[in-house]
Amino acid sequence: MRCVDPSKLPWILALSLAAVACSDDGGRGEAAGELGSDASSDEAEGSSSESSSESSSADAGTSESSESTDADSSSETETTESTETTESTETTESTETEPDTEEGSGDTGTELAPWLVNIENLEDNSVHRLNRISIAPGDIGTKTVVCDDISFPDTLPQTGNIVSSLTFNNYTLYAVAEKLVPGDTIIEINPCDCSAQEVGQFNQGESYVGALTSTGLGQMFAIASQPDWLFAVDPETAMTTLLSILGDDWGTSGLTWAGDRQQTLWAISGTHDALFEFSSADGMELSQTPLTWDFASVGMEYHPGVDTLYACTNTGELLAVDPESGVVVVVGDPQIESCNNIAAPFGPVECIPQ
């Protein structure tokens, strides 16, 4: 907003207009507009000040000049106080906005709820138990069973079928399982009725897909050990696009996105016991960091809600990985049998306690 040049108006009117036109409210009009009745009150006071100033100018030179001058002084004082009140109101508005912000943070907290999920392959891989693992302060590592056993579709083996990786894509939970014919397949898991349905088989015959992840943009990626590929996946059809040939035996593996800030992928190779970083655009390897842990099986997931890279392995403990130093520490003990998968939510998930 442009301020009125006081030199071009009568001095009394200029003072009143200057107080209105150049106030902090003018500089933050959008915030003041949100105040509703408070803003209307301020405008009413501004109008009263202008009216008083005009009246004083019209009565100048009369016997009431002194009173008008006093009124003008009072008006100026009230205008100043009104301006200060507006600033105070803006501060109050900021304070009143905090619950909304906190509510927004609460929604974000709900969207990025403090938990992970895992599927345990039990009883010779014939039982697939879905667990919720808390990462809330003071409760980290607490395991809650969501589904005692996930019911597989008839197109998949009912026994001896290892769920090798797990990810949320938006609000849907996906996993990789074995198919009756060679090659792995993607399944969609419903935690409400503990059922799974097949999405489709990887179209290039990829097997032993030990790593599956999704980004905040809904992109899906995976790593297979036969062949040793990093590839993009269409979550609706399971069609794959090769991004990178890894070049050697990766063995067991885990994969996760590194957050929206980087738009890269992190991967752990059980053969190398190292953390790799790849470009999500073309699969180019960007870095490699040795880890201070011996990974047999690998499950891993970056949780943006707490800005932490989590992992698990056959020891069943919940681990935290420092991507910069490669230091791995135990942060909880949910006692997950032969852990090879964990996943973090992108928002509220029906039938999983938030």
Secondary structure, DSSP 8 states (H G I E B T S, - for coil): -----GGGS-HHHHHHHHHHHTSHHHHTHHHHHTTTHHHHHHHHHHHHHHHHHHHHHHTTTSTTHHHHHHHHHHHHHHHHHHHHHHHHHHHHHHHHHHHHHHHHHHHHHHHT-SEEEEEEEETTTTEEEEEEEE-STTTTT-EEEEESS-B--TTS-SSS----EEEEETTEEEEEEE-SSSSEEEEEEETTTTEEEEEEE-TT--EEEEEEEE-TTS-EEEEEEETEEEEEE-TTT--EEEEEE--S---SEEEEE--TTT-EEEEEETTTTEEEEEETTT--EEEEEE-SS--SS-EEEEETTTTEEEEE-TT--EEEE-TTT--EEEEE----TT----B--SS--TTS--
